[in-house]
Amino acid sequence: MNEGNTGGLKVRTNASSWVLITAIAFVLTLFGLVMLFSAAQSVFHGAYVMLAKQAVWTVLAFIGFLVAARVPLDMLRRYSWVLYGVSLLGLILILIPGIGVKVNGAQRWLGFGPVRLQVSEFAKIGLVLAMAHFMSSHQREIKTFLKGFLVPCCLIGGVCGLVMLQPDFGTTLLIATVGLIMLYQAGANLYYLVPSATLGAGAFSALVYLDPVRLRRVTAFLDVEANLNDGAYQLWQGILAFGAGGMNGVGLGRGRQQLSFLPEAHTDFIFAVIGEELGLLCTGGVVLLFLVVFLVVSWHARNAPRLFDFLLLQGSLMAITLQALINVGVVTGCLPTKGMSLPFISYGGSNLVVVFCFVGFIVNVLRSWNRPTLPTVREI
């Protein structure tokens, strides 16, 4: 962290860091638009229509980024409960028949004409803000059972329970993991946290076991070659894409897997399209950019002046990087198949807006540390 001197008053500056993080977010998004045009060649509506829609969402995401980066942090704290409450209300509304939009057996969207919003994505923002505000407001009681464990777990459980009813197992796991990491980083008592996390993992595994669709995905993942034409078809096509791409790829726009071979090539499995067309060097570069964001933010988080700033920073970072980690793990066959988009790159407006809001929060927090402790410099 750099330090500048203004009239004898030291001012910490993180300008280079938040500019770098912002630049990475926009580079990944522009790269995603290019890859989306290539990956959507076999989509019924056409690549040009899909590219135009994603461009509109990119503009909206940029607006969300500006708002999140400029709004005063104290105002975010004041309205954190409102945003959390709106998130719960939205999650309840989509479960009501006639209001929520149901696609492929999952009821996850609110429809406004041609526009669909995936409420569980926006619920991440409400949860991160509420968790950061509550735990920073009860910092002295963070080791206690009631305010240091039970209440934060109820905040996490309220969102996760409603998301599970949609059903959306992957997003539930992501939100729960982000919430528990924030709870751990706030200093919660491990005697409460470890058993509850273990119990939660066991309950989640039981739900997967009792759901035939999810269980089939897990068993297919464990034996891909025996399920090439069934549960592991999508994963196998993704592996073939990486194999065809090799080190340098077959060339932009020359991939075959997105031509009706690889399902969801423009959303969940767009990383496989990158691997086929641009090769290992490019996919490694994408992973490296996410790693840079993780390392830079984690490095600066050590110097957070307030617990709220620290938790907002870490919650925003985890929401982005954990999702990227899960997507890459699924596409490369390291994790069971789960529909989860790659941040900044996959097609989808709700997630793009939300991840840019999280980038805005990160930039907001880092920029807030540039301000001097005293409002004006005075002679003493």
C-alpha positions as MATLAB code, in Angstrom:
seq = 'MNEGNTGGLKVRTNASSWVLITAIAFVLTLFGLVMLFSAAQSVFHGAYVMLAKQAVWTVLAFIGFLVAARVPLDMLRRYSWVLYGVSLLGLILILIPGIGVKVNGAQRWLGFGPVRLQVSEFAKIGLVLAMAHFMSSHQREIKTFLKGFLVPCCLIGGVCGLVMLQPDFGTTLLIATVGLIMLYQAGANLYYLVPSATLGAGAFSALVYLDPVRLRRVTAFLDVEANLNDGAYQLWQGILAFGAGGMNGVGLGRGRQQLSFLPEAHTDFIFAVIGEELGLLCTGGVVLLFLVVFLVVSWHARNAPRLFDFLLLQGSLMAITLQALINVGVVTGCLPTKGMSLPFISYGGSNLVVVFCFVGFIVNVLRSWNRPTLPTVREI';
ca = [
       0.000    0.000    0.000;
       1.425    3.349   -1.027;
       1.506    6.416    1.176;
       1.348   10.012    0.033;
       2.120   13.047    2.192;
      -0.289   15.966    2.279;
       0.785   18.743    4.563;
       2.350   16.340    7.027;
      -0.693   14.044    6.953;
      -0.111   10.564    5.563;
      -2.734    9.332    3.135;
      -2.806    5.698    2.071;
      -3.541    5.204   -1.624;
      -4.798    2.078   -3.319;
      -5.349    3.696   -6.709;
      -3.182    1.274   -8.659;
      -4.953   -1.719   -7.094;
      -8.553   -0.694   -7.690;
      -7.709    0.507  -11.198;
      -6.155   -2.908  -11.893;
      -9.209   -4.758  -10.538;
     -11.561   -2.579  -12.593;
      -9.465   -3.096  -15.714;
      -9.499   -6.894  -15.241;
     -13.290   -6.893  -14.858;
     -13.783   -4.950  -18.093;
     -11.187   -6.966  -20.017;
     -12.914  -10.212  -19.011;
     -16.312   -8.764  -19.966;
     -15.181   -7.605  -23.406;
     -13.482  -10.944  -23.939;
     -16.726  -12.606  -22.900;
     -18.658  -10.708  -25.570;
     -16.249  -11.967  -28.222;
     -16.478  -15.560  -27.013;
     -20.259  -15.321  -26.658;
     -20.590  -14.409  -30.327;
     -18.576  -17.494  -31.231;
     -20.249  -19.840  -28.733;
     -23.799  -18.819  -29.703;
     -23.552  -19.812  -33.370;
     -26.018  -22.679  -32.954;
     -28.490  -20.793  -30.725;
     -31.973  -20.556  -32.233;
     -32.276  -16.774  -31.913;
     -28.872  -16.195  -33.484;
     -25.540  -14.948  -32.226;
     -26.223  -11.300  -33.177;
     -29.424  -11.137  -31.117;
     -27.755  -12.750  -28.115;
     -24.744  -10.451  -28.421;
     -27.026   -7.401  -28.536;
     -28.858   -8.530  -25.387;
     -25.619   -9.127  -23.529;
     -24.327   -5.704  -24.629;
     -27.404   -4.088  -23.076;
     -26.826   -5.991  -19.850;
     -23.192   -4.884  -19.927;
     -24.310   -1.238  -19.981;
     -26.648   -1.898  -17.035;
     -23.834   -3.691  -15.214;
     -21.572   -0.665  -15.736;
     -24.242    1.574  -14.222;
     -24.509   -0.796  -11.262;
     -20.732   -0.686  -10.911;
     -20.709    3.129  -10.822;
     -23.454    3.254   -8.194;
     -21.775    0.619   -6.000;
     -18.394    2.337   -6.346;
     -19.673    5.824   -5.452;
     -22.370    5.332   -2.817;
     -21.094    6.221    0.686;
     -20.252    3.150    2.746;
     -22.218    4.486    5.717;
     -25.304    4.669    3.502;
     -24.759    1.043    2.492;
     -24.732    0.128    6.174;
     -27.933    2.046    6.881;
     -29.836    0.344    4.074;
     -28.311   -3.130    4.408;
     -31.378   -4.504    6.231;
     -33.663   -3.017    3.599;
     -31.712   -4.714    0.808;
     -31.708   -7.999    2.718;
     -35.464   -7.757    3.262;
     -36.059   -6.982   -0.423;
     -33.943  -10.025   -1.309;
     -36.089  -12.301    0.871;
     -39.265  -10.793   -0.547;
     -38.058  -11.395   -4.100;
     -37.145  -15.000   -3.297;
     -40.621  -15.548   -1.834;
     -42.375  -13.957   -4.818;
     -40.757  -16.232   -7.377;
     -42.104  -19.277   -5.528;
     -45.690  -18.061   -5.986;
     -47.370  -19.673   -9.026;
     -48.175  -17.111  -11.673;
     -45.475  -14.702  -10.507;
     -42.269  -16.703  -10.735;
     -41.139  -17.954  -14.135;
     -40.533  -21.703  -14.356;
     -38.004  -23.094  -16.835;
     -36.925  -26.756  -17.073;
     -38.519  -27.576  -13.724;
     -36.827  -24.724  -11.833;
     -38.693  -21.618  -10.678;
     -35.916  -19.024  -10.323;
     -36.893  -15.928  -12.270;
     -39.133  -12.885  -12.126;
     -40.401  -11.909  -15.565;
     -40.956   -8.335  -16.737;
     -42.007   -8.759  -20.338;
     -38.983  -10.033  -22.273;
     -36.681   -9.378  -19.294;
     -36.031  -12.040  -16.659;
     -34.265  -11.432  -13.366;
     -32.702  -14.271  -11.389;
     -33.451  -13.086   -7.864;
     -31.009  -15.461   -6.163;
     -28.153  -13.547   -7.801;
     -29.279  -10.245   -6.279;
     -29.876  -11.959   -2.939;
     -26.094  -12.385   -2.680;
     -25.743   -8.604   -2.392;
     -28.350   -8.362    0.349;
     -26.765  -11.187    2.344;
     -23.183   -9.861    2.095;
     -24.253   -6.379    3.194;
     -26.434   -7.665    6.044;
     -23.732  -10.005    7.321;
     -21.051   -7.308    7.162;
     -23.278   -4.787    8.951;
     -24.518   -7.113   11.684;
     -21.150   -8.619   12.585;
     -19.365   -5.258   12.566;
     -22.135   -3.801   14.771;
     -21.709   -6.635   17.317;
     -17.954   -6.972   17.102;
     -17.570   -7.342   20.881;
     -20.066  -10.210   20.943;
     -18.718  -12.116   17.952;
     -17.568  -15.025   20.179;
     -20.977  -15.465   21.799;
     -23.520  -18.052   20.685;
     -26.487  -15.738   20.093;
     -25.105  -12.750   18.186;
     -21.839  -14.303   17.104;
     -23.308  -17.459   15.639;
     -27.073  -18.039   15.805;
     -28.273  -14.755   14.298;
     -25.722  -14.757   11.413;
     -26.623  -18.398   10.662;
     -30.302  -17.414   10.537;
     -29.412  -14.687    8.022;
     -27.613  -17.247    5.867;
     -30.291  -19.882    6.350;
     -33.122  -17.518    5.367;
     -31.612  -16.932    1.933;
     -30.346  -20.486    1.407;
     -33.642  -22.075    2.396;
     -35.618  -20.031   -0.137;
     -33.055  -20.634   -2.893;
     -33.152  -24.382   -2.184;
     -36.916  -24.385   -2.728;
     -36.511  -23.175   -6.343;
     -34.573  -25.610   -6.436;
     -31.012  -24.387   -7.014;
     -28.482  -26.555   -5.179;
     -25.372  -24.913   -6.635;
     -26.317  -21.340   -5.753;
     -27.377  -22.512   -2.295;
     -23.957  -24.054   -1.747;
     -22.210  -20.922   -3.026;
     -24.229  -18.536   -0.840;
     -23.810  -20.715    2.249;
     -20.051  -20.959    1.687;
     -19.675  -17.193    1.251;
     -21.699  -16.563    4.411;
     -19.727  -19.059    6.515;
     -16.405  -17.681    5.277;
     -17.513  -14.182    6.285;
     -18.545  -15.549    9.687;
     -15.149  -17.213   10.113;
     -13.268  -14.095    9.027;
     -15.244  -12.000   11.494;
     -13.824  -14.168   14.282;
     -16.754  -16.448   15.136;
     -16.164  -19.171   17.696;
     -14.884  -22.309   15.943;
     -16.570  -24.500   18.549;
     -19.878  -23.396   17.030;
     -18.767  -22.926   13.449;
     -17.032  -26.236   12.684;
     -19.813  -28.591   13.905;
     -22.507  -26.515   12.198;
     -20.569  -26.463    8.911;
     -20.099  -30.224    9.124;
     -23.793  -30.733    9.870;
     -24.747  -28.421    6.999;
     -22.524  -30.324    4.581;
     -24.106  -33.580    5.698;
     -27.632  -32.227    5.270;
     -26.754  -30.886    1.815;
     -25.331  -34.276    0.816;
     -28.513  -35.965    2.023;
     -30.652  -33.637   -0.097;
     -28.508  -34.425   -3.129;
     -28.858  -38.151   -2.421;
     -32.641  -37.853   -2.206;
     -32.891  -35.907   -5.467;
     -32.670  -38.309   -8.447;
     -31.492  -35.648  -10.918;
     -28.655  -34.360   -8.723;
     -27.661  -37.855   -7.657;
     -27.414  -38.915  -11.314;
     -25.051  -36.013  -11.947;
     -22.800  -37.104   -9.103;
     -22.725  -40.767  -10.143;
     -22.093  -39.769  -13.769;
     -19.224  -37.539  -12.626;
     -17.652  -40.465  -10.773;
     -17.646  -42.612  -13.936;
     -17.683  -40.339  -16.985;
     -16.880  -42.948  -19.634;
     -19.727  -45.209  -18.535;
     -22.218  -42.340  -18.831;
     -21.113  -40.687  -22.075;
     -24.609  -40.675  -23.547;
     -26.455  -39.975  -20.316;
     -25.582  -37.867  -17.282;
     -21.975  -37.194  -18.302;
     -22.699  -36.184  -21.910;
     -22.159  -32.459  -21.341;
     -18.995  -33.000  -19.322;
     -17.592  -35.388  -21.927;
     -18.200  -32.893  -24.731;
     -16.423  -30.257  -22.676;
     -13.435  -32.547  -22.174;
     -13.353  -33.193  -25.925;
     -13.314  -29.428  -26.493;
     -10.254  -28.988  -24.286;
      -8.553  -31.929  -25.981;
      -9.189  -30.521  -29.452;
      -7.889  -27.093  -28.444;
      -4.611  -28.278  -27.020;
      -2.072  -25.591  -26.227;
      -2.923  -22.943  -28.860;
      -6.514  -23.778  -29.880;
      -8.091  -24.369  -33.272;
      -8.711  -20.668  -33.873;
     -11.362  -18.140  -32.879;
     -14.711  -19.018  -34.422;
     -13.507  -22.409  -35.671;
     -14.648  -24.562  -32.767;
     -17.060  -27.420  -33.383;
     -18.363  -28.275  -29.935;
     -20.732  -25.286  -29.781;
     -22.370  -26.425  -33.047;
     -25.096  -28.371  -31.213;
     -22.620  -30.820  -29.635;
     -21.981  -29.044  -26.312;
     -25.157  -28.060  -24.408;
     -25.151  -24.596  -22.784;
     -21.980  -23.663  -24.643;
     -22.744  -19.941  -24.303;
     -23.500  -20.064  -20.569;
     -22.230  -22.688  -18.136;
     -19.668  -24.310  -20.472;
     -18.284  -21.273  -22.287;
     -14.903  -21.982  -20.651;
     -14.734  -25.183  -22.720;
     -15.328  -23.152  -25.892;
     -12.431  -20.902  -24.894;
     -10.281  -23.993  -24.411;
     -11.144  -25.402  -27.817;
     -10.757  -22.213  -29.837;
      -7.932  -20.445  -27.985;
      -6.219  -23.281  -26.136;
      -4.575  -23.777  -22.775;
      -2.666  -20.496  -22.922;
      -5.876  -18.461  -23.027;
      -7.792  -20.504  -20.462;
      -4.763  -20.251  -18.187;
      -4.782  -16.492  -18.712;
      -8.428  -16.270  -17.655;
      -7.708  -18.242  -14.482;
      -4.657  -16.063  -13.841;
      -6.749  -12.873  -14.007;
      -9.168  -14.216  -11.394;
      -6.186  -15.230   -9.262;
      -4.738  -11.706   -9.518;
      -8.025  -10.230   -8.309;
      -8.085  -12.662   -5.386;
      -4.498  -11.967   -4.347;
      -4.688   -8.175   -4.693;
      -7.912   -7.826   -2.710;
      -6.776  -10.311   -0.061;
      -3.504   -8.411    0.337;
      -5.230   -5.072    0.898;
      -7.930   -6.541    3.145;
      -5.319   -6.940    5.878;
      -5.203   -3.164    6.263;
      -8.948   -2.560    6.493;
      -9.639    0.284    8.968;
     -13.055   -1.115   10.014;
     -14.552   -4.571   10.323;
     -17.426   -3.586    8.024;
     -14.969   -2.605    5.282;
     -13.049   -5.849    5.735;
     -16.142   -8.074    5.596;
     -17.681   -6.235    2.651;
     -14.393   -6.595    0.806;
     -14.053  -10.295    1.585;
     -17.711  -11.113    0.947;
     -17.612   -9.420   -2.456;
     -14.346  -11.163   -3.334;
     -15.609  -14.608   -2.309;
     -18.863  -14.183   -4.243;
     -16.875  -13.597   -7.447;
     -13.901  -15.923   -7.116;
     -15.729  -18.905   -5.599;
     -18.229  -18.843   -8.440;
     -15.385  -18.737  -10.952;
     -13.661  -21.607   -9.146;
     -16.818  -23.755   -9.188;
     -17.461  -23.076  -12.881;
     -13.902  -23.918  -13.914;
     -13.951  -27.000  -11.678;
     -17.184  -28.248  -13.237;
     -16.141  -27.641  -16.855;
     -12.751  -29.308  -16.395;
     -14.276  -32.353  -14.682;
     -12.932  -31.630  -11.207;
     -16.427  -31.131   -9.735;
     -19.851  -32.675  -10.482;
     -21.806  -30.917  -13.229;
     -23.714  -27.890  -11.973;
     -25.237  -25.035  -13.934;
     -23.245  -22.031  -12.765;
     -22.019  -19.247  -15.022;
     -18.442  -17.983  -15.316;
     -18.361  -14.416  -13.928;
     -18.007  -11.635  -16.545;
     -17.829  -14.104  -19.446;
     -20.918  -16.349  -19.560;
     -24.185  -15.184  -21.079;
     -26.670  -13.897  -18.510;
     -27.650  -10.448  -17.364;
     -28.472  -10.929  -13.673;
     -25.118  -12.440  -12.757;
     -23.214   -9.856  -14.805;
     -24.933   -6.973  -13.007;
     -24.335   -8.559   -9.602;
     -20.631   -9.317  -10.109;
     -20.073   -5.751  -11.324;
     -21.834   -4.474   -8.202;
     -19.425   -6.560   -6.131;
     -16.496   -5.114   -8.079;
     -17.965   -1.687   -7.334;
     -18.055   -2.477   -3.613;
     -14.402   -3.552   -3.736;
     -13.410   -0.359   -5.529;
     -15.522    1.704   -3.118;
     -13.821    0.224   -0.068;
     -10.312    0.595   -1.490;
     -10.991    4.184   -2.581;
     -12.384    5.086    0.839;
      -9.001    4.337    2.413;
      -7.364    7.038    0.282;
      -9.054    9.752    2.281;
      -7.139   11.362    5.163;
      -8.250   10.691    8.710;
      -8.785   14.443    9.272;
     -11.073   16.366    6.884;
      -8.671   19.331    6.732;
      -4.998   19.895    7.487;
      -4.415   22.246   10.424;
      -1.304   23.724   11.985;
      -0.698   22.434   15.503;
];
